[in-house]
Amino acid sequence: MQWWGWVIVALVVVVVVAVALVAVQARRRRGGVIVGGPGPADAAGGTDTGGGQP
Amino acid sequence: MRTSEIATLPVVTLAGDDVAQVKDVVFSADGGAVAGFTLAGRGLLAGPLKQGLSWHHVVGLGPDAVMIADDSALEPVDTVIAAASSTSAGAGSGGNVLGDRVLTDTGSDLGKVSDVVIEYDNADGGPCDVVGYEIEASDALKASTSKGSKHTRLLLPLPDTLAVSSEHVMVPASAEGFVSDDLAGFGAAVQAFRTQLKGGS
């Protein structure tokens, strides 16, 4: 493979990883409506509702 | 106002600093009021924060931002949730209500919660009341509404005290008679529903 072929492959890998990271973070940041109480919401203090859907 | 309109709103201090954005709305079932918010960072790659915001530290809530005095208003997220827990004893508790099935006390399935409707008046600075659920109506509810099955998303008024678990939310069967598809007129439906409940008890 030519050198520029490896450059393209590397760029594609970087873009895919970046898109995956942003997608994961967007999912973590998506909100919900939680009820105070000893439910799954307050587990581990992280309070990640995982996107608001069951 | 729907809680989906609050999620992702920036939290801004009166000095103009953009310190976080709203992630989850936390409410206490007993009293049906918003207790606070969990927060996420503002950057594209920022995740959930360990800090939350109690409702009593909110100076103003508008369509574009949640206002606080300064960043000392932020406190550990566990404190915010614990504050809601301490007022919800006996009313049941759970995690995220979005997606929960709505059951009446007579055992009818009204649908699935898709959003929560809150009421807040910036002028009086009082509590932020949880007044209803937006639900994806079940076939039975759609069939029983007077307007037929045109709308799949309907607004269901709530009593002052809510019963919530991690899988179901309970409402009085009489709430079915006050279902609305119009947010503008929903306040009147809530008032009428709560007045009827108080009259009946």
Interface residues (C-beta under 8 A of the other chain):
Chain A: L21 V22 Q25 R28 R29 R30 G31 G32 V33 I34 V35 G36 G37 P38 G39 P40 A41 D42 G45 G46 T47 D48 T49 G52 Q53 P54
Chain B: T3 S4 I6 A7 T8 Q21 V22 K23 D24 V25 V26 F27 S28 A29 A35 T38 A40 L44 L45 A46 G47 P48 K50 G52 P76 V77 D78 I81 A82 A83 A84 S85 S86 T87 S88 G92 S93 G94 G95 N96 V97 L98 G99 D100 D115 V116 L162 V164 S166
